[in-house]
């Protein structure tokens, strides 16, 4: 008996000793460093989730360790940088479960944290956040007030327009803007002025004329100052009551102010302003920004008295072809057949492809018979874009004349023309349009198939369900998401049952853009499915090494890119902190020579220059998409942004702004700015070539 007791005691002692040794030998859970946390944030944001799936609990029931990556948990991190970066990431994920945690940190003691949380809630756009964010309009910190106004504008919170207007009125009434030059692009200015600027932008987004007018116009209806954001807001609010103030701003010495005012008058069709716009349009060679906006407005108003001035503009020697094309478009809107048809006919053979394209469209509006005469008397244009524009022009004339000519163009040797022909056949109501679109669903070219699906989505012929299903399966081979996305949209328009079935498959698509489309369909057609959860985590092209790369997480240098063109070289400084993965992606493509030799496929005077498309038609890319990295950096002159076909559809196409474009703020990723050679960007014309892009990052 005593021996048995001794044995038991020995066993218990050994067990206790073993447990103690095990406890002493178990390594402590590693404490994550700043770079680890920033890497987590990048990865979770890119995958569009709030946290990593929790590992299974240990058999003993131990809780998951504190090192589990979790954006919500990082909102309480001891490091202010981590807290703010996590808040922004939650907004970028689009996950609605992030709303409540972000609302909670709106009361954080750190003003920068409150600003970031407000912006993140603006990105999420959830109505639950409206009242908490609106309360920040009275925050003691001016930066927080501005961020709140910005967020409410992004949310579309129209009920808060009066409060935002009162905020703007406070700053304007204090005389803070009086000393600012009309064209001043300084960023950032003082916190008070920045808050005023963001309030103006928010009122423009909300189309809130009355609060805007009360804030920026005096008792006589005169603008308080000529600073360009006021002209921008009055232009974007799109209210005819803004016309008198916009007419007064036409006399501003500021080119941006004058340009926004000129365009705003066209938007509201203020016919009384035509005499004011005519001299500005005629002076386009000297002041291209205001001049081209005046030309656009004259076209929008359709006043025939503008035709002589537009013809004079087109006779200016050496005028930018892009501006000439705008004048042609305007002439097509205001022209008189007898007087302007012959004039436009001569432009069908203009040396510039963009002018030739515009002339065809304008002739279709002014004198369709002359267009047909022109097409019968010349060979097919050598530039594919002009042939595509011709198809678009034909769609607007008499169908029995247009359809045979369009049918002849279906077999164009350049597949970039065919989508325009398919769209034109639908517009012209061609009897065989549906049959032709069905036939093109199995075309080799992905954009032809996408265009065919779009056509079927408008026509919805009987029995379209099975072909769309087969086309979706066929499109699984595509690197591009375009056809799959278009097929889903067509199915949703024509047959909900087919759309729901395809969407259930598409939630696992390899491209996030297709998953998003599937989720939008399922939210309407299958509310029993948690579509937001089903599409996550988002597919990605990045590896763990990419997320953790020093140049991504904590860049030691400000990476620069140099773009060589026939007009000279311009230099871009990248936004390494605000858009690290976008920069990483762009630099990787540049080092492969991806951009070398590509044509500038889009130039819109006084708006943007756009490049980076290997197809050259605005639909090409690297074969995958990357996620948006939206930030509070504004679109000013020389800002570099990522072009999109919808949220999170960035690829390789980038654009550079000629002038401030606040309507792009918080909607498109800003990933750089031109720091040298902006005059070179101004000289770029459509179809010019980017000869080479090379990168410097401190090492090579």
DRENKOL-956216 format. One record per residue (C-alpha): residue in one letter; x, y, z. Coordinates in steps of 0.1 Angstrom, whole numbers, padded with zeros to 4 digits, always signed. Layout:
% residues N
AXYZ/...
END
This chain:
% residues 700
X+0000+0000+0000/X+0028+0024+0010/X+0047+0015-0022/X+0016+0022-0043/X+0012+0057-0027/X+0049+0064-0033/X+0045+0055-0069/X+0014+0077-0073/X+0032+0107-0057/X+0062+0101-0080/X+0039+0101-0111/X+0022+0133-0100/X+0055+0149-0093/X+0070+0139-0126/X+0039+0151-0144/X+0040+0185-0127/X+0077+0188-0134/X+0071+0179-0170/X+0044+0205-0173/X+0066+0231-0157/X+0094+0224-0181/X+0070+0225-0210/X+0058+0258-0198/X+0093+0272-0195/X+0104+0258-0228/X+0074+0271-0249/X+0086+0302-0267/X+0066+0334-0260/X+0043+0346-0288/X+0064+0370-0310/X+0055+0407-0306/X+0048+0421-0341/X+0069+0450-0353/X+0056+0481-0371/X+0066+0466-0405/X+0047+0434-0397/X+0016+0454-0389/X+0018+0475-0420/X+0023+0443-0441/X-0008+0429-0425/X-0028+0460-0433/X-0017+0460-0470/X-0026+0423-0474/X-0060+0425-0457/X-0069+0457-0476/X-0059+0441-0509/X-0078+0410-0502/X-0108+0431-0492/X-0113+0415-0458/X-0111+0428-0422/X-0092+0400-0407/X-0075+0367-0414/X-0096+0336-0407/X-0089+0327-0371/X-0068+0296-0366/X-0086+0267-0349/X-0084+0269-0310/X-0060+0246-0292/X-0076+0215-0276/X-0071+0233-0242/X-0094+0261-0254/X-0066+0287-0255/X-0077+0320-0271/X-0063+0331-0304/X-0031+0351-0299/X-0029+0388-0303/X-0008+0385-0334/X-0037+0374-0356/X-0040+0401-0383/X-0072+0420-0378/X-0079+0456-0390/X-0105+0463-0363/X-0081+0452-0336/X-0054+0475-0351/X-0077+0505-0346/X-0066+0503-0310/X-0029+0498-0316/X-0004+0518-0295/X+0011+0533-0327/X-0008+0562-0342/X+0004+0554-0377/X-0009+0519-0375/X-0043+0531-0361/X-0048+0556-0389/X-0036+0532-0416/X-0059+0505-0403/X-0089+0529-0404/X-0082+0538-0440/X-0078+0502-0449/X-0112+0494-0435/X-0128+0520-0457/X-0109+0506-0487/X-0121+0471-0481/X-0158+0480-0486/X-0168+0456-0459/X-0199+0470-0441/X-0190+0453-0409/X-0163+0480-0406/X-0188+0508-0402/X-0195+0504-0364/X-0158+0502-0354/X-0150+0533-0375/X-0179+0552-0359/X-0164+0544-0325/X-0130+0559-0334/X-0146+0592-0345/X-0142+0602-0309/X-0104+0594-0309/X-0083+0621-0292/X-0060+0622-0323/X-0075+0647-0349/X-0057+0629-0377/X-0074+0597-0366/X-0108+0614-0367/X-0101+0627-0402/X-0090+0593-0415/X-0120+0575-0399/X-0144+0601-0414/X-0129+0596-0449/X-0130+0558-0445/X-0167+0560-0436/X-0172+0582-0467/X-0157+0554-0488/X-0180+0529-0473/X-0210+0551-0479/X-0232+0535-0453/X-0262+0556-0441/X-0255+0546-0405/X-0225+0568-0405/X-0242+0599-0417/X-0252+0614-0383/X-0219+0606-0365/X-0198+0620-0393/X-0221+0651-0395/X-0214+0658-0358/X-0177+0664-0368/X-0187+0695-0387/X-0185+0712-0354/X-0152+0696-0343/X-0127+0720-0327/X-0101+0708-0353/X-0106+0725-0388/X-0090+0695-0405/X-0116+0672-0390/X-0144+0695-0401/X-0131+0694-0437/X-0128+0656-0436/X-0164+0653-0424/X-0176+0675-0452/X-0157+0655-0477/X-0170+0622-0463/X-0206+0635-0464/X-0202+0644-0500/X-0188+0610-0508/X-0218+0594-0490/X-0243+0615-0509/X-0257+0628-0476/X-0280+0655-0491/X-0298+0661-0458/X-0265+0675-0444/X-0260+0701-0472/X-0273+0730-0450/X-0247+0722-0423/X-0219+0719-0448/X-0230+0752-0463/X-0229+0769-0429/X-0194+0756-0425/X-0183+0771-0458/X-0201+0804-0450/X-0181+0806-0418/X-0148+0805-0435/X-0158+0827-0465/X-0173+0852-0441/X-0141+0853-0421/X-0123+0867-0452/X-0098+0838-0453/X-0101+0835-0491/X-0096+0872-0499/X-0058+0870-0504/X-0058+0838-0525/X-0051+0843-0563/X-0077+0828-0586/X-0055+0801-0600/X-0036+0792-0568/X-0030+0754-0567/X-0011+0754-0534/X-0017+0722-0515/X-0022+0720-0486/X-0031+0755-0475/X-0041+0763-0440/X-0065+0739-0422/X-0093+0765-0424/X-0089+0770-0461/X-0086+0733-0468/X-0118+0727-0448/X-0135+0754-0469/X-0123+0738-0501/X-0136+0704-0491/X-0169+0719-0481/X-0172+0735-0515/X-0165+0701-0532/X-0191+0684-0510/X-0218+0709-0519/X-0210+0704-0556/X-0213+0666-0552/X-0246+0670-0534/X-0259+0694-0561/X-0269+0717-0532/X-0272+0751-0549/X-0290+0770-0521/X-0265+0763-0493/X-0237+0769-0518/X-0251+0803-0530/X-0257+0814-0494/X-0221+0807-0486/X-0202+0821-0516/X-0225+0848-0531/X-0231+0883-0516/X-0264+0901-0514/X-0261+0911-0550/X-0254+0876-0562/X-0217+0884-0568/X-0191+0857-0560/X-0172+0866-0528/X-0139+0858-0544/X-0126+0844-0578/X-0107+0814-0564/X-0112+0785-0588/X-0129+0760-0563/X-0158+0784-0561/X-0162+0784-0599/X-0158+0747-0598/X-0186+0742-0572/X-0210+0766-0591/X-0202+0747-0623/X-0207+0712-0608/X-0239+0720-0589/X-0256+0721-0623/X-0283+0746-0613/X-0295+0773-0637/X-0297+0798-0608/X-0259+0797-0608/X-0257+0813-0643/X-0254+0849-0633/X-0225+0842-0609/X-0208+0821-0635/X-0211+0849-0661/X-0194+0872-0637/X-0166+0847-0631/X-0160+0846-0669/X-0142+0880-0664/X-0118+0865-0639/X-0081+0867-0645/X-0078+0831-0634/X-0077+0806-0663/X-0091+0778-0641/X-0118+0800-0628/X-0128+0812-0662/X-0127+0776-0676/X-0150+0762-0649/X-0174+0792-0654/X-0175+0787-0691/X-0183+0750-0689/X-0209+0756-0662/X-0228+0779-0684/X-0230+0752-0711/X-0242+0726-0686/X-0272+0747-0676/X-0277+0759-0712/X-0276+0796-0703/X-0284+0810-0737/X-0280+0846-0725/X-0242+0839-0720/X-0235+0830-0757/X-0222+0866-0764/X-0199+0862-0734/X-0186+0829-0745/X-0179+0837-0782/X-0148+0859-0776/X-0134+0833-0751/X-0138+0806-0777/X-0122+0827-0804/X-0092+0833-0781/X-0086+0795-0777/X-0051+0796-0791/X-0039+0821-0764/X-0060+0807-0735/X-0066+0770-0744/X-0083+0760-0711/X-0111+0786-0710/X-0113+0785-0748/X-0120+0748-0752/X-0145+0749-0724/X-0163+0778-0741/X-0163+0758-0773/X-0179+0728-0755/X-0205+0750-0740/X-0214+0767-0773/X-0220+0732-0787/X-0241+0722-0757/X-0263+0752-0761/X-0268+0746-0799/X-0269+0783-0807/X-0264+0787-0845/X-0248+0821-0839/X-0217+0803-0827/X-0211+0786-0861/X-0190+0815-0876/X-0167+0817-0846/X-0163+0779-0846/X-0153+0780-0883/X-0128+0808-0874/X-0113+0786-0847/X-0109+0757-0872/X-0089+0780-0895/X-0063+0789-0868/X-0030+0777-0881/X-0012+0751-0860/X-0040+0747-0834/X-0040+0716-0812/X-0058+0688-0831/X-0077+0679-0799/X-0091+0715-0797/X-0099+0714-0834/X-0118+0682-0829/X-0138+0698-0801/X-0146+0727-0824/X-0158+0702-0851/X-0180+0685-0825/X-0195+0718-0815/X-0201+0728-0851/X-0219+0696-0856/X-0243+0706-0828/X-0249+0741-0840/X-0242+0740-0877/X-0265+0749-0906/X-0265+0722-0934/X-0261+0746-0963/X-0234+0767-0947/X-0215+0741-0926/X-0220+0708-0944/X-0195+0717-0971/X-0171+0730-0945/X-0172+0698-0926/X-0170+0677-0957/X-0135+0692-0963/X-0125+0680-0928/X-0132+0644-0936/X-0098+0643-0952/X-0080+0663-0925/X-0044+0651-0917/X-0054+0644-0880/X-0073+0611-0873/X-0092+0627-0844/X-0104+0656-0866/X-0114+0632-0893/X-0134+0611-0868/X-0151+0642-0854/X-0159+0654-0888/X-0178+0622-0897/X-0198+0624-0865/X-0206+0661-0871/X-0216+0655-0907/X-0240+0629-0895/X-0257+0655-0874/X-0256+0684-0898/X-0259+0668-0932/X-0263+0630-0934/X-0264+0631-0972/X-0230+0647-0974/X-0217+0621-0950/X-0229+0593-0974/X-0214+0613-1003/X-0181+0615-0985/X-0180+0578-0977/X-0188+0569-1012/X-0161+0591-1027/X-0131+0580-1006/X-0113+0548-0997/X-0117+0534-0962/X-0097+0555-0937/X-0063+0541-0928/X-0067+0546-0891/X-0089+0521-0872/X-0103+0548-0849/X-0117+0568-0877/X-0134+0537-0891/X-0149+0530-0856/X-0161+0566-0855/X-0177+0562-0889/X-0197+0533-0876/X-0209+0554-0847/X-0218+0583-0871/X-0238+0560-0893/X-0259+0548-0864/X-0275+0583-0862/X-0287+0585-0898/X-0317+0569-0916/X-0316+0532-0907/X-0323+0519-0943/X-0293+0538-0955/X-0270+0531-0925/X-0275+0494-0920/X-0261+0481-0953/X-0230+0503-0948/X-0226+0490-0912/X-0229+0454-0924/X-0200+0459-0947/X-0179+0470-0918/X-0185+0439-0897/X-0155+0422-0913/X-0130+0450-0907/X-0095+0437-0905/X-0089+0455-0872/X-0110+0439-0844/X-0110+0472-0825/X-0136+0485-0851/X-0161+0457-0847/X-0174+0466-0812/X-0184+0501-0826/X-0201+0484-0855/X-0221+0461-0832/X-0232+0490-0810/X-0242+0510-0841/X-0263+0481-0854/X-0282+0481-0822/X-0288+0518-0823/X-0299+0517-0859/X-0323+0489-0850/X-0309+0466-0876/X-0333+0436-0881/X-0304+0411-0878/X-0286+0428-0849/X-0295+0401-0824/X-0285+0373-0847/X-0252+0390-0855/X-0245+0396-0818/X-0252+0359-0810/X-0228+0349-0837/X-0200+0371-0823/X-0203+0357-0788/X-0177+0331-0798/X-0153+0356-0815/X-0116+0352-0808/X-0113+0389-0797/X-0124+0393-0761/X-0137+0429-0766/X-0158+0418-0796/X-0174+0392-0774/X-0179+0418-0747/X-0196+0441-0772/X-0218+0413-0784/X-0229+0406-0749/X-0237+0443-0743/X-0257+0443-0775/X-0277+0412-0764/X-0283+0429-0730/X-0301+0457-0748/X-0320+0435-0773/X-0328+0404-0751/X-0338+0381-0780/X-0358+0350-0772/X-0336+0320-0763/X-0306+0341-0753/X-0301+0324-0720/X-0283+0293-0733/X-0259+0312-0756/X-0250+0335-0727/X-0243+0306-0704/X-0221+0289-0731/X-0203+0322-0737/X-0196+0327-0700/X-0180+0292-0699/X-0160+0300-0730/X-0148+0333-0715/X-0133+0315-0685/X-0102+0312-0706/X-0098+0349-0710/X-0071+0368-0691/X-0093+0399-0693/X-0125+0401-0672/X-0143+0422-0698/X-0164+0395-0716/X-0174+0377-0684/X-0185+0410-0668/X-0205+0420-0699/X-0222+0385-0701/X-0232+0387-0664/X-0247+0422-0670/X-0266+0410-0702/X-0280+0380-0683/X-0292+0402-0655/X-0310+0424-0681/X-0326+0395-0700/X-0332+0366-0677/X-0329+0367-0639/X-0327+0330-0635/X-0297+0326-0658/X-0281+0357-0642/X-0284+0342-0607/X-0270+0308-0618/X-0240+0324-0635/X-0235+0348-0606/X-0233+0318-0582/X-0204+0305-0602/X-0188+0340-0607/X-0184+0346-0570/X-0153+0325-0572/X-0140+0341-0604/X-0103+0347-0606/X-0109+0384-0612/X-0123+0407-0585/X-0142+0428-0610/X-0163+0398-0620/X-0169+0388-0584/X-0182+0423-0576/X-0206+0421-0606/X-0218+0387-0593/X-0223+0401-0559/X-0244+0430-0572/X-0266+0405-0591/X-0270+0382-0561/X-0279+0410-0537/X-0310+0417-0560/X-0319+0382-0572/X-0308+0359-0543/X-0309+0379-0510/X-0306+0347-0491/X-0269+0345-0501/X-0244+0367-0482/X-0228+0379-0514/X-0204+0402-0496/X-0189+0373-0478/X-0191+0349-0508/X-0168+0369-0529/X-0141+0374-0503/X-0112+0372-0499/X-0105+0389-0532/X-0081+0372-0556/X-0047+0388-0558/X-0016+0387-0579/X+0006+0397-0550/X+0028+0373-0529/X+0037+0376-0493/X+0071+0390-0504/X+0053+0417-0524/X+0033+0429-0493/X+0064+0429-0471/X+0089+0444-0496/X+0107+0474-0480/X+0098+0496-0509/X+0062+0489-0504/X+0058+0489-0466/X+0083+0515-0456/X+0099+0530-0487/X+0134+0545-0480/X+0133+0566-0512/X+0108+0586-0532/X+0106+0565-0564/X+0106+0585-0596/X+0098+0577-0632/X+0110+0594-0664/X+0088+0593-0695/X+0106+0599-0728/X+0085+0612-0757/X+0092+0629-0790/X+0083+0662-0773/X+0107+0658-0744/X+0109+0640-0711/X+0086+0645-0680/X+0093+0632-0645/X+0067+0617-0621/X+0072+0614-0584/X+0052+0584-0570/X+0028+0585-0540/X+0046+0558-0521/X+0027+0561-0489/X-0008+0566-0503/X-0007+0540-0530/X+0021+0515-0524/X+0008+0485-0543/X-0003+0506-0573/X+0032+0521-0574/X+0048+0487-0570/X+0026+0474-0599/X+0034+0503-0622/X+0072+0501-0615/X+0072+0463-0622/X+0055+0469-0655/X+0078+0497-0664/X+0109+0476-0657/X+0096+0450-0681/X+0093+0476-0708/X+0055+0473-0708/X+0049+0510-0715/X+0077+0515-0740/X+0063+0523-0775/X+0026+0525-0765/X+0005+0552-0780/X-0013+0579-0761/X-0048+0567-0769/X-0068+0594-0752/X-0063+0632-0749/X-0091+0654-0737/X-0080+0690-0738/X-0081+0707-0704/X-0089+0673-0688/X-0065+0644-0692/X-0038+0626-0712/X-0042+0588-0710/X-0018+0560-0718/X-0009+0525-0709/X-0032+0505-0731/X-0015+0479-0754/X-0047+0476-0775/X-0049+0513-0779/X-0087+0514-0778/X-0091+0521-0741/X-0099+0485-0731/X-0065+0468-0728/X-0045+0460-0698/X-0020+0435-0683/X-0045+0406-0681/X-0055+0412-0645/X-0069+0440-0623/X-0056+0456-0591/X-0074+0472-0562/X-0081+0509-0558/X-0060+0527-0532/X-0082+0557-0526/X-0068+0586-0506/X-0074+0622-0497/X-0048+0635-0522/X-0066+0658-0546/X-0065+0659-0584/X-0047+0691-0593/X-0027+0699-0624/X-0002+0672-0632/X-0017+0645-0609/X-0012+0609-0621/X-0042+0586-0615/X-0051+0550-0624/X-0078+0547-0651/X-0108+0526-0643/X-0138+0509-0660/X-0154+0506-0625/X-0143+0503-0589/X-0112+0482-0584/X-0106+0476-0622/X-0072+0493-0625/X-0046+0476-0647/X-0020+0495-0667/X-0039+0526-0680/X-0029+0558-0663/X-0039+0594-0668/X-0024+0628-0661/X-0046+0658-0654/X-0042+0690-0674/X-0061+0710-0648/X-0078+0705-0613/X-0104+0678-0614/X-0120+0676-0580/X-0148+0653-0591/X-0122+0625-0594/X-0111+0629-0557/X-0118+0599-0536/X-0129+0580-0567/X-0097+0572-0586/X-0063+0562-0571/X-0038+0590-0571/X-0004+0574-0574/X+0019+0602-0585/X+0024+0637-0597/X+0044+0654-0625/X+0073+0672-0608/X+0091+0683-0640/X+0082+0686-0676/X+0045+0694-0674/X+0049+0715-0705/X+0058+0682-0723/X+0026+0666-0711/X+0007+0697-0724/X+0023+0691-0759/X+0012+0654-0761/X-0014+0646-0787/X-0035+0616-0793/X-0015+0588-0809/X+0018+0603-0799/X+0041+0576-0785/X+0057+0571-0751/X+0091+0559-0762/X+0104+0547-0729/X+0096+0548-0692/X+0125+0542-0668/X+0125+0542-0630/X+0148+0554-0603/X+0143+0541-0567/X+0175+0551-0550/X+0193+0519-0562/X+0188+0516-0599/
END
